Amino acid sequence: MPTLAEINRALAEVYDPELDTPITELGFVNEVQIADGHVTVTYTVPTFWCAPNFVFMMSQDIRSEVGRVPGVTQVTVIVRNNCLEDEINHGVNAGRSFAETFPADVDRNADLEALRHTFTVKGFLARQDVLIRRMRQAGLADAAILALRVGDVMVQGEDLLLHTMPPHWVPLAAGDLLRYLHKRRRLQLDITAEAPLFTTVEGQPIAEAELAAYLRYSRSARLNIAFNTSLCEGLLRTQFYPERQHDHSSVGDRLMIG
């Protein structure tokens, strides 16, 4: 029988597409029930008007990721606090597409994967932006940053150790590295040890002379995600976690860097 720890690890691979953060870290997941091989996951979104296409994607991803856990034979996903939760729950658990679930409102040729790709690119740019800026703050020159390979960076708790000459510590950047690599995998970019750590979304090198302009562009994606994440966290906390209403910490705050 699958264990709760295995299910939680699978759920940690499910990201809110707009906020680029695992639903487990955002506090969306309410309950996981395991009955032999049947797993039921109940989660809550921050607002009643959360975009149904994003909610549908998260429910689909929960069903997909949990379904890969050894021993899982059936997955039921229940979302709460959304204006179309009944339709979404019924459609996802029946294995239907978004267009099949909403045939009167959505073009049957509509493809959620194009939307997913758009937000995966935003997440890629945001995490890349914050990593480069944190490395700059740690004293690393732009040329050295752009020369880094995936294998040059080691996670040390919440920090990063860069195998440069001399070595550099980058505080509070481990989570951003892991999410950045998550986005590289989703975009099918190389994450082997010898692969360049920083590339364009198409996998091309970033020229040092173009870095300043590139960061101006990526900064907008980072700030958009940071503001949306902080807002949604606050809404979820106010409605469903009254004991945390005076806790002003936010996952989105981690993306706020000069």
ROBATI-945651 format. One line per field, with one value per residue: z, y, x of N, C-alpha, C in turn; residue number from 1; chain. Coordinates in Angstrom, 1 decimal, always signed. Layout:
% residues N
nzz <- Z ...;
nyy <- Y ...;
nxx <- X ...;
cazz <- Z ...;
cayy <- Y ...;
caxx <- X ...;
czz <- Z ...;
cyy <- Y ...;
cxx <- X ...;
seq <- NUM ...;
mol <- A ...;
% end
This chain:
% residues 258
nzz <- +0.0 -0.8 +0.9 +3.2 +3.1 +0.6 -1.0 -0.3 -1.3 -4.0 -4.3 -3.9 -6.3 -7.7 -9.0 -8.5 -11.4 -11.9 -9.7 -9.4 -7.4 -5.2 -4.4 -1.9 -0.4 -0.5 +1.1 +0.2 +0.3 +2.0 +2.9 +2.8 +1.9 +2.2 +1.0 +0.8 -2.5 -3.3 -3.5 -2.1 -2.6 -1.1 -1.7 -1.3 -3.0 -3.1 -3.7 -4.5 -7.1 -8.5 -11.5 -13.5 -15.5 -14.5 -12.1 -13.0 -14.3 -12.0 -10.6 -12.5 -12.6 -10.0 -10.0 -11.9 -10.9 -8.4 -9.2 -10.3 -8.2 -6.7 -6.2 -6.1 -7.3 -8.0 -8.2 -6.6 -6.9 -5.2 -5.3 -3.5 -2.8 -5.2 -8.0 -10.0 -9.0 -8.8 -11.5 -12.3 -10.5 -11.3 -14.0 -14.1 -12.5 -14.1 -16.1 -18.2 -20.7 -20.4 -22.3 -22.9 -20.5 -20.2 -22.5 -23.7 -23.3 -24.0 -26.7 -28.4 -29.4 -27.8 -26.0 -23.1 -22.6 -24.0 -22.5 -20.1 -20.8 -21.3 -18.6 -17.4 -18.7 -17.6 -14.9 -15.1 -16.0 -13.8 -11.6 -12.6 -12.8 -10.0 -9.0 -10.4 -9.6 -6.8 -6.8 -7.8 -5.7 -3.9 -4.7 -7.1 -10.3 -13.5 -15.7 -14.6 -13.5 -15.7 -16.8 -15.2 -14.6 -14.3 -12.5 -10.9 -8.8 -5.5 -3.2 +0.1 +2.7 +3.2 +1.6 -1.2 -2.5 -4.5 -6.8 -7.5 -8.2 -6.0 -3.9 -3.6 -1.4 -1.5 +0.0 +1.1 -1.3 -2.2 -2.6 -4.8 -6.7 -7.0 -7.9 -10.3 -11.7 -11.8 -13.6 -15.9 -16.5 -17.1 -19.5 -21.0 -21.1 -20.8 -17.9 -16.9 -15.3 -16.7 -18.2 -19.2 -16.6 -16.8 -19.3 -22.3 -22.7 -24.8 -24.7 -25.4 -25.1 -22.8 -23.6 -22.1 -22.6 -23.1 -20.8 -18.9 -20.2 -20.5 -17.9 -17.1 -18.5 -17.4 -14.8 -14.6 -14.9 -12.5 -10.5 -11.0 -10.4 -7.7 -6.4 -7.0 -5.6 -2.9 -2.5 -2.9 -0.9 +1.4 +1.1 +1.3 +3.9 +5.5 +5.1 +5.8 +7.7 +10.5 +12.7 +11.7 +10.9 +11.8 +11.0 +8.9 +7.0 +3.8 +1.0 -1.5 -0.8 -0.9 -3.5 -3.7 -4.4 -4.9;
nyy <- -1.2 +2.3 +4.8 +7.6 +9.4 +9.0 +9.8 +12.5 +13.4 +13.1 +15.0 +17.3 +17.7 +19.0 +22.0 +25.2 +26.7 +29.5 +30.6 +29.4 +27.6 +24.7 +23.1 +22.0 +23.5 +25.9 +25.5 +24.5 +21.8 +19.8 +17.3 +13.9 +10.8 +7.3 +4.3 +1.1 +0.8 +3.1 +6.5 +9.5 +12.9 +16.0 +19.4 +23.0 +26.0 +29.5 +31.5 +32.0 +32.7 +31.8 +31.1 +28.8 +27.2 +27.0 +25.8 +23.4 +22.3 +21.9 +20.0 +17.9 +17.5 +16.6 +14.2 +12.9 +12.8 +11.6 +9.2 +7.9 +6.8 +3.9 +1.2 +2.7 +2.5 +3.9 +7.3 +10.0 +13.3 +16.2 +19.4 +22.4 +25.5 +26.8 +28.4 +26.7 +24.2 +21.7 +20.9 +20.7 +18.8 +16.5 +16.3 +16.0 +13.6 +11.8 +11.6 +13.4 +15.9 +19.5 +20.9 +19.0 +18.8 +21.3 +21.8 +23.7 +26.1 +26.2 +26.1 +23.1 +22.4 +23.6 +23.9 +23.1 +22.7 +24.6 +26.9 +26.0 +25.8 +28.5 +29.5 +28.0 +28.9 +31.5 +30.9 +29.7 +32.0 +33.7 +32.2 +31.9 +34.6 +35.4 +33.7 +34.5 +37.1 +36.8 +35.5 +37.5 +39.3 +37.8 +38.2 +37.3 +37.6 +38.6 +37.2 +34.9 +33.8 +33.2 +31.3 +29.0 +25.6 +23.0 +21.1 +22.5 +23.6 +23.2 +22.1 +23.2 +22.8 +25.5 +27.1 +27.7 +26.3 +27.3 +25.9 +27.5 +29.5 +31.8 +29.5 +30.2 +31.2 +31.2 +32.6 +31.4 +30.4 +27.9 +26.7 +28.1 +27.3 +24.5 +24.8 +26.1 +24.2 +22.3 +23.6 +23.6 +20.9 +20.5 +22.0 +20.5 +21.0 +20.6 +19.1 +17.9 +17.3 +18.6 +20.5 +23.9 +26.1 +28.4 +29.4 +30.7 +30.3 +28.7 +27.2 +28.4 +30.0 +32.7 +35.8 +37.8 +40.6 +41.0 +40.5 +42.4 +43.6 +41.3 +40.6 +42.7 +42.0 +39.5 +40.1 +41.3 +39.1 +37.7 +39.5 +39.7 +37.0 +37.0 +39.0 +38.0 +35.5 +36.3 +37.6 +35.6 +33.8 +35.3 +35.6 +33.0 +32.3 +34.2 +33.3 +30.6 +29.8 +31.0 +31.1 +31.9 +34.5 +36.6 +36.1 +37.2 +36.3 +35.1 +32.9 +34.1 +36.3 +35.5 +35.9 +38.5 +40.6 +42.8;
nxx <- +0.8 +0.5 +2.4 +1.7 +3.9 +5.0 +2.9 +2.8 +5.3 +4.8 +2.8 +4.2 +5.4 +3.5 +2.6 +1.2 +0.3 +0.3 +1.5 +3.9 +4.8 +5.0 +1.9 +1.8 +3.5 +2.3 +0.1 -2.3 -3.2 -5.5 -6.3 -5.4 -6.4 -6.0 -6.9 -6.4 -5.3 -6.5 -6.4 -7.4 -7.4 -7.8 -8.1 -7.8 -8.4 -7.2 -9.2 -12.6 -13.0 -10.8 -9.0 -10.7 -9.3 -6.7 -7.1 -8.2 -5.9 -4.2 -5.6 -5.6 -2.9 -2.4 -3.8 -2.3 +0.4 +0.2 -0.9 +1.3 +2.7 +4.0 +1.8 -0.6 -3.8 -6.0 -7.1 -8.7 -9.6 -10.4 -11.4 -11.9 -13.7 -14.0 -15.6 -16.5 -16.2 -17.6 -18.0 -15.4 -14.3 -15.9 -15.2 -12.4 -12.0 -13.3 -11.6 -11.7 -11.0 -10.3 -11.8 -13.7 -15.0 -16.2 -18.0 -19.8 -18.6 -16.0 -13.6 -13.4 -11.0 -9.2 -6.2 -4.8 -2.2 -0.7 -1.1 -0.1 +2.6 +3.2 +3.2 +5.1 +7.4 +7.4 +7.8 +10.4 +11.9 +11.6 +12.7 +15.3 +16.1 +16.1 +18.1 +20.4 +20.6 +21.0 +23.4 +25.1 +24.9 +26.3 +28.9 +29.8 +31.1 +29.6 +30.5 +31.5 +29.2 +27.7 +29.2 +28.9 +28.2 +25.7 +26.6 +28.3 +27.1 +26.0 +23.6 +23.3 +21.7 +19.6 +21.0 +23.4 +26.3 +28.9 +31.0 +33.5 +36.4 +37.6 +35.6 +32.1 +29.5 +26.0 +23.4 +20.2 +19.1 +18.6 +16.1 +15.1 +16.9 +16.2 +13.6 +14.0 +15.5 +13.5 +11.8 +13.5 +13.6 +10.9 +10.7 +12.3 +15.0 +18.6 +19.8 +22.0 +25.2 +27.3 +26.0 +25.3 +24.3 +22.8 +20.7 +19.0 +15.4 +15.1 +17.3 +19.7 +23.0 +23.5 +24.6 +27.2 +27.2 +24.6 +23.2 +22.2 +20.0 +18.5 +17.9 +16.3 +14.0 +13.4 +12.9 +10.4 +8.7 +9.4 +8.6 +5.8 +5.0 +5.8 +4.2 +1.5 +1.6 +2.0 -0.4 -2.4 -1.6 -2.2 -5.0 -5.9 -5.0 -6.4 -9.1 -9.1 -7.2 -7.3 -5.6 -3.2 -3.3 -1.8 +0.6 +2.9 +4.7 +5.7 +5.7 +6.0 +7.5 +10.2 +11.0 +11.4 +13.8 +16.5;
cazz <- +0.0 -0.8 +2.2 +3.1 +2.8 -0.8 -1.6 -0.1 -2.2 -5.3 -4.3 -3.9 -7.7 -8.3 -8.8 -8.9 -12.6 -11.9 -8.6 -9.5 -6.1 -5.0 -3.6 -0.5 +0.3 -0.4 +2.1 -0.5 +0.5 +3.2 +3.4 +1.9 +2.4 +1.5 +1.3 -0.1 -3.5 -3.7 -2.8 -2.3 -2.2 -1.1 -1.6 -1.3 -3.7 -2.2 -3.9 -5.2 -8.5 -9.1 -12.9 -13.6 -16.2 -13.6 -11.1 -13.7 -14.4 -10.8 -10.3 -13.4 -12.2 -8.7 -10.4 -12.7 -10.1 -7.4 -9.9 -10.6 -6.9 -6.7 -5.3 -6.3 -8.4 -8.3 -7.6 -6.7 -6.5 -4.8 -5.1 -2.8 -2.8 -6.6 -8.5 -10.8 -8.4 -9.1 -12.8 -12.4 -9.8 -12.1 -15.3 -13.8 -12.0 -15.2 -17.1 -19.3 -20.9 -20.0 -23.3 -22.7 -19.2 -20.5 -24.0 -24.2 -23.1 -24.4 -28.0 -28.2 -29.8 -26.8 -25.5 -21.8 -22.6 -24.5 -21.4 -19.1 -21.3 -21.0 -17.2 -17.1 -19.1 -16.6 -13.7 -15.5 -16.0 -12.4 -10.8 -13.1 -12.4 -8.6 -8.8 -10.9 -8.7 -5.5 -7.1 -7.9 -4.3 -3.2 -5.1 -8.3 -11.5 -14.5 -16.6 -13.8 -13.3 -17.0 -17.1 -14.3 -15.1 -13.3 -11.5 -10.1 -7.7 -4.5 -2.2 +1.4 +3.5 +2.4 +0.8 -2.3 -2.5 -5.9 -7.0 -8.3 -7.6 -4.8 -3.7 -3.1 -0.7 -1.9 +1.0 +0.9 -2.8 -2.6 -3.1 -6.1 -7.6 -7.2 -8.8 -11.6 -12.4 -12.1 -14.9 -17.0 -16.8 -17.8 -20.8 -21.7 -21.2 -20.2 -16.5 -16.6 -14.6 -17.6 -18.9 -18.7 -15.6 -17.2 -20.8 -22.6 -22.6 -25.9 -24.4 -26.0 -24.1 -22.6 -23.7 -21.0 -23.0 -23.2 -19.5 -18.3 -20.8 -20.3 -16.5 -17.1 -19.0 -16.5 -13.5 -14.7 -14.6 -11.1 -9.6 -11.2 -9.6 -6.2 -5.9 -7.0 -4.6 -1.6 -2.4 -2.8 +0.4 +2.3 +1.0 +1.9 +5.3 +6.1 +5.0 +6.3 +8.8 +11.3 +13.7 +11.1 +10.3 +12.2 +10.4 +7.6 +6.1 +2.5 +0.0 -2.5 -0.4 -1.3 -4.8 -3.7 -4.3 -5.7;
cayy <- +0.0 +3.5 +5.5 +9.0 +10.1 +8.8 +10.7 +13.9 +13.7 +13.3 +16.2 +18.3 +18.0 +19.7 +23.4 +26.2 +27.2 +30.9 +31.1 +28.6 +27.1 +23.5 +23.2 +21.6 +24.6 +27.0 +25.2 +24.1 +20.5 +19.7 +15.9 +12.8 +9.5 +6.1 +3.1 +0.2 +1.5 +4.3 +7.7 +10.7 +14.2 +17.2 +20.7 +24.2 +27.1 +30.7 +32.3 +31.4 +33.0 +31.3 +30.7 +27.4 +26.4 +26.8 +24.8 +22.1 +21.8 +21.4 +18.7 +16.9 +17.1 +15.8 +12.8 +12.2 +12.6 +10.6 +7.9 +7.3 +6.2 +2.5 +0.7 +3.5 +2.0 +4.9 +8.6 +10.9 +14.6 +17.0 +20.8 +23.2 +26.9 +27.4 +28.6 +25.6 +23.0 +20.5 +20.5 +20.3 +17.5 +15.5 +16.1 +15.4 +12.2 +11.0 +11.5 +14.2 +17.1 +20.7 +21.2 +18.0 +19.2 +22.6 +21.8 +24.8 +27.4 +26.2 +25.5 +21.7 +22.3 +24.4 +23.1 +23.6 +22.6 +25.9 +27.8 +25.5 +26.2 +29.9 +29.8 +27.3 +29.8 +32.6 +30.4 +29.6 +33.3 +34.2 +31.5 +32.2 +35.9 +35.6 +33.1 +35.3 +38.3 +36.4 +35.2 +38.8 +39.8 +37.0 +38.7 +36.6 +38.4 +38.1 +36.2 +33.6 +33.3 +32.6 +30.1 +27.9 +24.4 +22.5 +20.4 +23.5 +24.2 +22.2 +22.6 +23.1 +23.3 +26.5 +27.8 +27.1 +26.4 +27.3 +25.4 +28.5 +29.9 +30.9 +29.1 +31.2 +30.8 +32.0 +32.3 +31.3 +30.2 +26.5 +26.5 +28.7 +26.4 +23.3 +25.1 +26.4 +22.9 +21.7 +24.2 +23.2 +19.6 +20.6 +22.6 +19.6 +21.5 +19.7 +19.4 +17.0 +18.0 +19.4 +21.4 +25.2 +26.3 +29.5 +29.6 +31.2 +29.3 +27.8 +26.5 +29.0 +30.7 +34.1 +36.6 +38.7 +41.9 +41.0 +40.1 +43.5 +43.7 +40.0 +40.6 +43.6 +41.3 +38.4 +40.8 +41.5 +37.8 +37.4 +40.4 +39.2 +35.8 +37.3 +39.7 +37.1 +34.5 +36.9 +37.9 +34.4 +33.3 +36.1 +35.3 +31.6 +32.4 +34.9 +32.6 +29.2 +29.6 +32.2 +31.1 +32.4 +35.8 +37.6 +35.6 +38.0 +35.7 +34.7 +32.3 +35.1 +37.3 +35.0 +36.3 +39.9 +40.8 +44.0;
caxx <- +0.0 +1.3 +2.4 +1.4 +5.1 +5.1 +1.9 +3.2 +6.3 +4.2 +2.1 +5.2 +5.7 +2.4 +2.8 +0.2 +0.9 +0.4 +2.4 +5.2 +5.1 +4.2 +0.7 +2.1 +4.2 +1.3 -0.9 -3.5 -3.7 -6.2 -6.4 -5.0 -7.0 -5.5 -7.7 -5.7 -4.6 -7.3 -6.0 -8.3 -6.7 -8.7 -7.3 -8.5 -7.7 -7.4 -10.4 -13.8 -12.9 -9.5 -9.3 -11.0 -8.3 -5.5 -7.5 -8.3 -4.5 -3.7 -6.3 -5.1 -1.5 -2.5 -4.2 -1.2 +1.6 -0.2 -1.1 +2.6 +3.2 +3.8 +0.7 -1.8 -4.6 -7.1 -6.9 -9.8 -9.2 -11.5 -11.0 -12.9 -13.6 -13.9 -16.9 -16.8 -15.6 -18.4 -17.7 -14.0 -14.1 -16.5 -14.5 -11.0 -12.1 -13.8 -10.6 -12.0 -10.2 -11.0 -12.8 -14.8 -15.7 -16.9 -18.2 -20.5 -17.9 -14.6 -13.4 -13.0 -9.6 -8.4 -5.2 -4.3 -0.7 -0.1 -1.2 +0.9 +3.9 +3.4 +3.5 +6.3 +8.4 +7.4 +8.5 +11.8 +12.5 +11.6 +13.7 +16.6 +16.4 +16.5 +19.3 +21.5 +20.8 +21.6 +24.9 +25.7 +25.0 +27.3 +30.2 +30.3 +31.0 +28.6 +31.1 +31.6 +27.8 +27.2 +30.1 +28.5 +27.5 +24.7 +27.3 +29.1 +26.3 +25.6 +22.7 +23.8 +20.6 +18.8 +22.0 +24.1 +27.8 +29.3 +32.4 +34.2 +37.7 +37.4 +34.2 +31.1 +28.2 +24.8 +22.4 +18.7 +18.8 +18.5 +14.7 +15.0 +17.6 +15.4 +12.4 +14.6 +15.8 +12.2 +11.3 +14.3 +13.1 +9.6 +11.0 +13.2 +16.4 +19.6 +20.2 +23.1 +26.2 +28.1 +25.2 +25.3 +23.3 +21.9 +20.5 +17.6 +14.3 +15.4 +18.6 +20.9 +23.8 +23.2 +25.9 +27.4 +26.8 +23.1 +22.6 +21.5 +18.7 +17.8 +17.4 +15.2 +12.9 +13.0 +12.5 +8.9 +8.1 +9.6 +7.7 +4.4 +4.8 +5.9 +3.0 +0.4 +1.8 +1.7 -1.8 -3.1 -1.3 -2.9 -6.4 -6.1 -4.8 -7.5 -10.3 -9.1 -6.2 -7.3 -4.5 -2.0 -3.6 -0.8 +1.9 +3.0 +5.7 +5.1 +6.5 +6.3 +8.6 +11.5 +11.3 +11.6 +15.2 +16.9;
czz <- +0.0 +0.6 +2.1 +2.7 +1.2 -1.5 -1.5 -1.0 -3.6 -5.4 -4.4 -5.3 -8.4 -8.0 -9.2 -10.2 -12.6 -10.8 -8.6 -8.2 -5.9 -4.1 -2.2 +0.3 +0.5 +0.6 +1.5 +0.0 +1.9 +3.8 +2.4 +2.6 +1.6 +1.9 +0.3 -1.2 -4.0 -2.8 -3.2 -1.8 -2.3 -0.9 -1.8 -2.1 -2.9 -2.4 -4.7 -6.7 -9.1 -10.5 -13.0 -14.4 -15.4 -12.6 -11.7 -13.9 -13.2 -10.4 -11.2 -13.0 -10.9 -9.1 -11.1 -11.8 -9.0 -8.0 -10.3 -9.3 -7.0 -5.7 -5.5 -7.5 -8.8 -7.5 -7.7 -6.2 -6.3 -4.5 -4.4 -3.0 -4.2 -7.2 -9.4 -10.3 -8.7 -10.5 -12.9 -11.7 -10.7 -13.3 -15.1 -13.4 -13.0 -16.3 -18.3 -19.5 -20.4 -21.0 -23.2 -21.5 -19.4 -22.0 -24.5 -24.1 -23.6 -25.8 -27.7 -28.7 -28.8 -26.2 -24.2 -21.8 -23.1 -23.3 -20.3 -19.6 -21.0 -19.6 -16.8 -17.5 -18.1 -15.4 -14.0 -15.4 -14.6 -11.6 -11.3 -12.7 -11.0 -8.3 -9.2 -10.0 -7.3 -5.7 -7.2 -6.5 -3.5 -3.7 -6.4 -9.5 -12.6 -15.3 -15.9 -13.6 -14.6 -17.4 -16.2 -15.0 -14.0 -12.2 -10.6 -8.9 -6.8 -3.5 -0.8 +2.3 +2.7 +1.5 -0.4 -2.1 -4.0 -6.0 -8.0 -7.6 -7.3 -4.7 -3.2 -2.5 -1.2 -0.9 +0.5 -0.6 -3.2 -3.2 -4.5 -7.1 -8.0 -8.1 -10.2 -12.4 -12.7 -13.5 -16.1 -17.4 -17.6 -19.2 -21.6 -22.0 -20.4 -18.8 -16.0 -16.0 -15.4 -18.3 -18.4 -17.7 -16.2 -18.8 -21.0 -22.5 -23.7 -25.8 -25.0 -24.9 -24.0 -22.7 -22.6 -21.3 -23.0 -21.8 -18.9 -18.9 -20.6 -18.9 -16.3 -17.5 -18.0 -15.2 -13.5 -14.4 -13.1 -10.2 -9.8 -10.3 -8.1 -5.7 -5.9 -5.9 -3.2 -1.4 -2.2 -1.4 +1.5 +2.3 +1.6 +3.4 +6.1 +6.2 +5.9 +7.4 +9.7 +12.3 +13.1 +10.5 +10.7 +11.8 +9.0 +6.7 +4.9 +1.7 -1.1 -2.1 -0.8 -2.7 -4.9 -3.4 -5.2 -7.0;
cyy <- +1.2 +4.2 +7.0 +9.8 +10.1 +9.7 +12.1 +14.3 +13.9 +14.6 +17.4 +18.6 +18.7 +21.2 +24.2 +26.8 +28.7 +31.4 +30.4 +28.2 +25.8 +23.8 +22.8 +22.7 +25.8 +26.8 +24.8 +22.8 +20.3 +18.3 +14.9 +11.5 +8.4 +4.9 +2.0 +1.0 +2.8 +5.5 +8.9 +11.9 +15.3 +18.4 +21.9 +25.3 +28.4 +31.5 +31.6 +31.6 +32.6 +30.8 +29.2 +26.6 +26.1 +25.7 +23.4 +21.5 +21.2 +20.1 +17.6 +16.5 +16.3 +14.3 +12.1 +11.9 +11.5 +9.2 +7.2 +6.6 +4.7 +2.0 +1.5 +2.9 +3.0 +6.2 +9.4 +12.2 +15.5 +18.4 +21.5 +24.7 +27.5 +27.4 +27.5 +24.3 +21.7 +20.0 +20.0 +19.0 +16.3 +15.2 +15.5 +13.9 +11.3 +10.9 +12.4 +15.4 +18.4 +21.1 +20.2 +18.3 +20.4 +22.7 +23.1 +26.1 +27.4 +25.5 +24.1 +21.5 +23.1 +23.4 +23.7 +23.6 +23.9 +26.9 +27.3 +25.9 +27.6 +30.2 +29.0 +28.2 +31.0 +32.1 +30.2 +30.9 +33.8 +33.6 +31.8 +33.6 +36.1 +34.9 +33.9 +36.5 +38.0 +36.1 +36.5 +39.4 +39.1 +37.3 +38.0 +37.5 +37.8 +37.0 +34.8 +33.0 +32.6 +31.4 +28.9 +26.8 +23.9 +21.8 +21.2 +24.0 +23.1 +22.8 +22.2 +23.7 +24.3 +27.3 +27.0 +27.3 +26.3 +26.9 +26.3 +28.7 +31.4 +30.5 +30.2 +30.6 +31.7 +31.7 +32.3 +31.2 +28.8 +26.2 +27.0 +27.8 +25.2 +23.6 +25.5 +25.1 +22.1 +22.3 +23.8 +21.8 +19.7 +21.2 +21.7 +20.2 +20.6 +20.1 +18.4 +17.9 +19.0 +20.5 +22.8 +25.5 +27.4 +29.6 +30.3 +30.0 +28.3 +27.0 +27.1 +29.8 +32.1 +34.9 +37.6 +40.1 +42.1 +40.8 +41.1 +43.6 +42.4 +40.0 +41.6 +42.9 +40.2 +38.9 +40.9 +40.2 +37.4 +38.2 +40.0 +38.0 +36.1 +38.0 +38.8 +36.1 +35.1 +37.2 +36.7 +33.7 +34.0 +35.8 +33.9 +31.6 +33.1 +34.1 +31.3 +28.9 +30.8 +32.3 +31.7 +33.8 +36.8 +37.2 +36.3 +37.4 +35.2 +34.0 +33.3 +36.1 +36.8 +35.5 +37.8 +40.2 +42.0 +43.6;
cxx <- +0.9 +1.3 +2.1 +2.7 +5.3 +4.1 +2.3 +4.3 +5.8 +3.5 +3.0 +5.7 +4.6 +2.5 +1.5 +0.9 +1.2 +1.4 +3.7 +5.7 +4.3 +3.0 +0.9 +2.7 +3.2 +0.2 -2.2 -4.1 -4.3 -6.1 -6.0 -5.6 -6.5 -6.3 -7.2 -5.0 -5.4 -6.9 -6.9 -7.5 -7.7 -7.9 -8.2 -7.7 -8.1 -8.7 -11.4 -13.6 -11.5 -9.8 -9.5 -9.9 -7.1 -5.9 -7.6 -6.9 -4.0 -4.3 -5.8 -3.7 -1.5 -2.8 -3.0 +0.0 +1.3 -0.3 +0.2 +3.2 +3.0 +2.7 -0.6 -2.5 -5.7 -6.8 -8.2 -9.3 -10.4 -11.0 -12.2 -12.6 -13.4 -15.3 -17.4 -16.3 -16.3 -18.0 -16.3 -13.7 -14.7 -15.6 -13.1 -11.1 -12.6 -12.8 -10.8 -11.1 -11.0 -12.1 -14.0 -15.7 -16.6 -17.2 -18.9 -19.7 -16.5 -14.5 -12.8 -11.5 -8.6 -7.4 -4.6 -2.7 +0.0 -0.1 -0.2 +2.3 +4.2 +3.8 +4.7 +7.5 +8.5 +8.1 +10.0 +12.5 +12.6 +12.6 +15.1 +17.0 +16.8 +17.8 +20.5 +21.7 +21.4 +23.1 +25.7 +25.9 +26.1 +28.7 +30.7 +30.1 +30.1 +29.3 +31.2 +30.2 +27.4 +28.1 +29.7 +27.9 +26.6 +25.5 +28.2 +28.4 +25.8 +24.7 +23.3 +22.7 +19.8 +19.7 +22.6 +25.6 +28.2 +30.8 +33.1 +35.5 +37.7 +35.9 +33.3 +29.9 +27.1 +23.7 +20.9 +18.3 +18.6 +17.1 +14.5 +15.7 +16.8 +14.2 +12.9 +14.9 +14.5 +11.6 +12.2 +13.9 +11.8 +9.7 +11.9 +14.5 +17.3 +19.8 +21.3 +24.2 +27.0 +27.3 +25.3 +24.1 +22.3 +21.9 +19.2 +16.6 +14.5 +16.6 +19.8 +21.7 +23.3 +24.6 +26.0 +27.0 +25.3 +22.4 +21.8 +20.1 +17.8 +17.2 +16.3 +13.9 +12.4 +12.5 +11.0 +8.2 +8.2 +8.7 +6.3 +4.1 +4.8 +4.7 +1.7 +0.4 +1.5 +0.3 -2.6 -2.9 -2.1 -4.4 -6.7 -6.0 -5.9 -8.8 -10.3 -8.1 -6.2 -6.1 -3.2 -2.2 -2.6 +0.6 +2.0 +4.1 +5.0 +6.2 +6.9 +7.4 +10.0 +11.9 +11.6 +13.1 +15.6 +17.5;
seq <- 1 2 3 4 5 6 7 8 9 10 11 12 13 14 15 16 17 18 19 20 21 22 23 24 25 26 27 28 29 30 31 32 33 34 35 36 37 38 39 40 41 42 43 44 45 46 47 48 49 50 51 52 53 54 55 56 57 58 59 60 61 62 63 64 65 66 67 68 69 70 71 72 73 74 75 76 77 78 79 80 81 82 83 84 85 86 87 88 89 90 91 92 93 94 95 96 97 98 99 100 101 102 103 104 105 106 107 108 109 110 111 112 113 114 115 116 117 118 119 120 121 122 123 124 125 126 127 128 129 130 131 132 133 134 135 136 137 138 139 140 141 142 143 144 145 146 147 148 149 150 151 152 153 154 155 156 157 158 159 160 161 162 163 164 165 166 167 168 169 170 171 172 173 174 175 176 177 178 179 180 181 182 183 184 185 186 187 188 189 190 191 192 193 194 195 196 197 198 199 200 201 202 203 204 205 206 207 208 209 210 211 212 213 214 215 216 217 218 219 220 221 222 223 224 225 226 227 228 229 230 231 232 233 234 235 236 237 238 239 240 241 242 243 244 245 246 247 248 249 250 251 252 253 254 255 256 257 258;
mol <- A A A A A A A A A A A A A A A A A A A A A A A A A A A A A A A A A A A A A A A A A A A A A A A A A A A A A A A A A A A A A A A A A A A A A A A A A A A A A A A A A A A A A A A A A A A A A A A A A A A A A A A A A A A A A A A A A A A A A A A A A A A A A A A A A A A A A A A A A A A A A A A A A A A A A A A A A A A A A A A A A A A A A A A A A A A A A A A A A A A A A A A A A A A A A A A A A A A A A A A A A A A A A A A A A A A A A A A A A A A A A A A A A A A A A A A A A A A A A A A A A A A A A A A A A A A A A A A A A A;
% end
